[in-house]
Amino acid sequence: MTDSLTPIEPFYDQLLTSLKDRIRNAQVRAALSVNRELVVLYWHMGRDILQRQTDQGWGSKVIDRLAEDLRRDLSNSRGFSSRNLRYMRAFAEAYPDESLIADTLANLPWGHNVRLLDALETTEERLWYAQQAIAQGWSRNILLLQIEQQLYLHQQESAITNFERTLPQPQSDLAQSLIKDPYHFDFLALGTDLQERDVEKALVEKIRDFLLELGVGFAFVGSQYRLEVGGEDFYLDLLFYHLQLRCYVVIDLKLGDFQPEYSGKMNFYVSAVDDLLRHEADQPTIGIILCKTKNKTIAEYALRDVQKPIGISTHRFGQELPEDLKNSLPSAEALAQQMNQALP
């Protein structure tokens, strides 16, 4: 047996990296498993309390007594305060069907479930936001922001895309699920006399907020991003890279209504990014045209024979982003660093 590791260093490094990846993956699975067990436990506890109160006429004071006894007998355990026990009861009352817990809600942290109970009235809305939070990886603050912006009500409005025809499965489904209509830029306080460049400049100044509205996974590459094609310069309003889709996303901002010629211009931009920037491991570049309004029929005709993946959506401008959410958002620098680490 040799005393030196030098001859096996490359193989040792590979083994070490592999083991660390396995450990991290196991830790993530363990954390998810613990969360599932906790949420299921809370539902069963809430159901038992609810049944006892219903069947035997126990009043609300039994919850305070239970909390006190549980804290005394399980001194090393947390989460059994009177307040939390009441949430458990409300949780079981809101979702009498245990399959909803196992299939969906147990995949969310307990804190998210509590926010859904507080903020929403119907099971349909709660489950819709729960599914979106799971799919998009929303934090509690982002979940609340999406509820405040009434994303559920707007989701019935659909963006017009040609993704099903121009992207392979499952890329097309994922891309379609990530594009919204409309996008709510409530954090911008803009006057009435403004141009596209003013909007683009304001969005760049608040790029963290813009990324929040776009959704999880978008990393900022640049604004007025220059491309040289055929000896001429062209400028993209905004260029992003999506870490989950593994592709560039070009965004063209328009303050007015959608016009058919916008699709041709975006087709040109997407083709240029594919040729000049796209890595061989990247998926096809996607273009998103953001307009004030769109006519569904005109938009569908405009995309009918376009061979590049393009979506047409709308935007809304509103008020400043609430102060208490600003500090919870990732910085543009952090997202750029994440993008660089993810790229091969």
C-alpha positions in Angstrom: 0.0 0.0 0.0 1.5 3.3 -1.1 1.9 6.2 1.4 1.2 8.8 -1.2 -2.2 9.6 -2.8 -0.6 11.3 -5.8 -1.0 8.5 -8.3 -4.7 8.2 -7.5 -5.5 11.9 -7.1 -7.8 12.3 -10.2 -9.8 9.2 -9.2 -9.9 10.3 -5.6 -11.3 13.7 -6.5 -14.0 12.0 -8.6 -14.9 9.7 -5.8 -15.1 12.6 -3.3 -17.2 14.7 -5.6 -19.6 11.8 -6.2 -19.9 11.1 -2.5 -20.6 14.7 -1.7 -23.3 14.8 -4.4 -24.9 11.7 -2.9 -24.8 13.1 0.6 -26.4 16.4 -0.5 -29.1 14.6 -2.5 -29.8 12.3 0.4 -30.1 15.4 2.7 -32.6 17.0 0.4 -34.7 13.9 0.2 -34.5 13.5 4.0 -35.6 17.1 4.5 -38.5 16.6 2.1 -39.5 13.4 3.8 -39.4 15.0 7.3 -41.6 17.9 6.0 -44.1 15.4 4.5 -44.3 13.5 7.7 -44.8 16.7 9.7 -47.6 18.0 7.6 -49.4 14.6 7.6 -49.0 14.4 11.4 -50.4 17.9 11.8 -53.4 17.0 9.6 -54.1 13.9 11.7 -53.8 15.8 14.9 -56.2 18.5 13.6 -58.6 15.9 12.5 -58.6 14.1 15.9 -59.2 17.4 17.7 -62.0 18.4 15.3 -63.7 15.0 15.7 -63.6 15.1 19.5 -65.0 18.6 19.5 -67.7 17.6 17.1 -68.6 14.2 18.6 -68.2 15.0 22.3 -69.0 18.7 22.4 -65.6 19.8 23.6 -65.1 23.6 23.6 -62.1 25.6 22.3 -60.4 25.6 25.7 -59.4 22.0 25.2 -56.8 23.2 22.7 -55.1 25.3 25.3 -55.1 22.4 27.7 -53.6 20.1 25.0 -50.9 22.6 24.2 -49.9 22.9 27.8 -49.8 19.1 28.4 -47.9 18.5 25.1 -45.3 21.1 25.9 -44.9 19.6 29.4 -44.6 15.9 28.3 -42.7 16.6 25.0 -40.4 19.3 26.2 -37.9 18.7 23.4 -40.5 19.0 20.7 -41.7 22.3 19.1 -44.8 23.2 17.1 -47.5 22.4 19.7 -48.5 25.8 20.8 -52.2 26.7 21.1 -52.0 28.8 18.0 -50.4 26.0 16.0 -52.9 23.4 17.2 -55.7 25.7 16.1 -54.1 25.9 12.7 -54.0 22.0 12.6 -57.7 21.9 13.4 -58.4 24.5 10.6 -56.2 22.5 8.3 -58.1 19.3 8.8 -61.4 21.2 8.5 -60.4 22.9 5.3 -59.2 19.6 3.7 -61.4 16.7 4.9 -60.1 14.5 2.1 -56.7 13.0 3.2 -55.7 12.3 -0.4 -55.3 16.1 -1.0 -52.7 16.1 1.8 -50.7 13.2 0.5 -50.9 14.2 -3.1 -50.2 17.9 -2.8 -50.2 19.8 0.5 -47.6 17.5 2.2 -45.1 18.7 -0.4 -45.3 22.2 0.9 -43.7 23.5 4.2 -46.2 23.9 7.0 -45.6 27.6 7.0 -46.9 27.8 3.4 -50.0 25.8 4.3 -50.7 28.2 7.2 -50.4 31.2 4.8 -52.9 29.5 2.4 -55.4 29.1 5.3 -55.0 32.7 6.3 -55.1 34.3 2.9 -57.7 32.3 0.9 -61.3 31.1 1.4 -61.8 28.3 -1.2 -60.2 24.9 -1.5 -59.9 25.4 -5.3 -57.8 28.5 -4.9 -55.6 27.1 -2.1 -54.8 24.0 -4.1 -54.0 26.0 -7.2 -51.6 28.2 -5.3 -50.1 25.2 -3.6 -49.4 23.5 -6.9 -47.9 26.6 -8.3 -45.7 27.1 -5.2 -44.4 23.5 -5.5 -43.7 23.8 -9.2 -42.1 27.2 -9.0 -40.4 26.8 -5.7 -42.0 30.0 -4.2 -40.9 31.2 -0.8 -43.6 32.2 1.7 -43.2 35.9 0.8 -43.4 35.2 -2.9 -46.5 33.0 -2.3 -48.2 35.9 -0.5 -47.2 38.4 -3.1 -48.7 36.2 -5.9 -51.9 35.9 -3.8 -52.1 39.6 -3.3 -51.7 40.1 -7.1 -54.6 37.7 -7.6 -52.6 35.5 -9.9 -55.3 32.8 -9.7 -57.8 35.2 -11.3 -55.5 36.1 -14.1 -54.4 32.6 -14.9 -57.6 32.1 -16.9 -56.1 34.6 -19.4 -53.6 32.7 -21.5 -50.6 33.9 -23.4 -50.5 33.0 -27.1 -47.5 30.8 -28.0 -46.4 28.4 -30.6 -44.4 26.3 -28.1 -46.3 23.1 -28.7 -45.3 23.2 -32.4 -41.7 24.6 -32.1 -40.4 22.9 -28.9 -39.9 19.3 -28.1 -41.6 17.6 -25.1 -41.3 18.2 -22.2 -39.7 21.5 -23.0 -42.8 22.9 -24.6 -45.0 22.1 -21.6 -42.5 23.6 -19.2 -42.1 26.8 -21.3 -45.9 27.2 -21.5 -46.4 26.8 -17.8 -43.8 29.5 -17.0 -45.2 32.2 -19.3 -47.9 34.4 -17.7 -50.6 36.7 -19.0 -50.6 39.3 -17.9 -47.3 40.2 -16.1 -48.0 42.6 -13.3 -45.2 45.2 -12.8 -46.9 46.6 -9.7 -43.5 47.8 -8.3 -43.1 50.4 -11.0 -44.4 54.0 -10.4 -44.4 55.4 -14.0 -45.9 58.5 -15.3 -48.3 58.8 -18.3 -45.8 60.4 -20.6 -43.2 57.7 -21.1 -41.5 55.7 -23.9 -40.4 52.1 -24.2 -36.9 53.1 -23.2 -38.3 54.6 -20.0 -40.0 51.3 -19.1 -36.9 49.3 -20.0 -34.7 51.6 -17.9 -37.1 51.4 -14.9 -37.2 47.6 -15.1 -33.5 47.3 -15.2 -33.2 49.6 -12.2 -35.6 47.2 -10.3 -34.3 44.0 -12.0 -34.8 41.9 -8.8 -38.5 42.8 -8.8 -38.8 42.1 -12.5 -37.2 38.7 -12.0 -39.7 38.0 -9.2 -42.6 38.7 -11.5 -41.1 36.6 -14.3 -40.8 33.6 -12.0 -38.3 31.3 -10.5 -35.3 30.4 -12.6 -34.7 33.6 -14.7 -31.2 35.0 -14.5 -30.4 38.4 -15.9 -27.9 38.6 -18.8 -28.3 42.2 -20.0 -30.5 45.1 -21.2 -30.2 46.7 -24.6 -28.0 43.7 -25.3 -26.0 44.3 -28.5 -25.9 41.7 -31.3 -23.9 42.2 -34.5 -25.6 40.6 -37.5 -24.3 41.2 -41.1 -22.2 44.1 -40.0 -25.0 45.9 -38.3 -25.9 46.4 -34.6 -29.2 45.2 -33.1 -30.2 45.7 -29.5 -32.4 43.3 -27.4 -34.6 45.1 -24.8 -33.9 42.4 -22.2 -32.0 39.1 -22.4 -32.3 36.4 -19.7 -31.1 32.8 -19.2 -33.6 30.3 -17.7 -31.8 27.8 -15.5 -34.6 25.2 -15.6 -35.4 25.5 -19.3 -31.7 25.7 -20.0 -32.2 28.3 -22.7 -31.9 32.1 -23.4 -35.1 34.1 -23.2 -35.4 37.3 -25.3 -38.0 39.9 -24.1 -39.3 42.7 -26.3 -41.2 45.4 -24.5 -44.0 47.3 -26.2 -46.2 49.9 -24.6 -48.9 49.7 -27.2 -51.1 46.9 -28.7 -49.6 43.9 -30.3 -48.9 44.3 -34.0 -48.2 41.4 -36.5 -44.8 42.7 -37.5 -43.6 42.2 -33.9 -43.4 38.4 -34.4 -41.1 38.8 -37.4 -38.8 41.0 -35.5 -38.7 38.6 -32.5 -38.2 35.7 -34.9 -35.1 37.5 -36.2 -33.8 38.1 -32.6 -34.3 34.5 -31.5 -32.5 33.2 -34.6 -29.6 35.6 -34.0 -29.3 34.5 -30.3 -29.4 30.9 -31.3 -26.5 31.4 -33.8 -24.4 33.8 -31.8 -24.9 33.0 -28.1 -26.5 29.6 -27.7 -24.2 26.8 -26.4 -24.5 23.4 -28.0 -26.0 22.0 -24.8 -28.6 24.8 -24.6 -32.2 24.3 -25.5 -33.7 26.5 -28.3 -34.0 30.2 -27.4 -37.4 31.5 -26.6 -38.8 34.9 -27.4 -41.5 36.7 -25.3 -43.3 39.8 -26.7 -44.9 41.9 -23.9 -47.6 44.4 -25.1 -50.2 46.5 -23.5 -53.0 44.4 -25.1 -53.3 41.7 -27.8 -56.0 40.5 -30.1 -56.1 36.7 -29.8 -56.9 36.1 -33.4 -54.2 38.5 -34.8 -51.6 37.0 -32.4 -52.4 33.5 -33.5 -52.1 34.4 -37.2 -48.9 36.2 -36.5 -47.3 33.0 -35.0 -48.9 30.4 -37.3 -46.0 29.9 -39.7 -43.2 31.1 -37.4 -40.7 28.3 -36.7 -39.0 29.8 -33.7 -40.6 29.5 -30.2 -42.3 32.8 -29.4 -44.9 33.8 -26.8 -47.1 36.9 -26.8 -48.3 38.2 -23.5 -49.5 41.4 -21.9 -48.3 43.6 -19.0 -49.9 45.7 -16.3 -48.3 48.6 -14.4 -49.2 49.5 -10.8 -47.8 50.6 -7.5 -44.6 50.2 -5.7 -43.5 46.7 -4.4 -44.3 46.4 -0.7 -41.3 47.4 1.4 -41.3 44.3 3.5 -40.7 42.1 0.4 -37.8 43.9 -1.0 -35.2 42.5 1.3 -36.3 38.9 0.7 -35.6 39.0 -3.1 -32.3 37.7 -4.6 -29.9 40.2 -6.1 -29.2 40.4 -9.8 -25.6 39.6 -8.9 -26.6 36.5 -7.0 -28.8 35.3 -9.9 -26.0 36.0 -12.4 -23.6 34.0 -10.3 -26.1 31.1 -10.2 -26.4 31.3 -13.9 -22.7 31.1 -14.4 -22.4 28.1 -12.1 -25.2 26.3 -13.9 -23.8 26.8 -17.4 -21.5 24.0 -18.7 
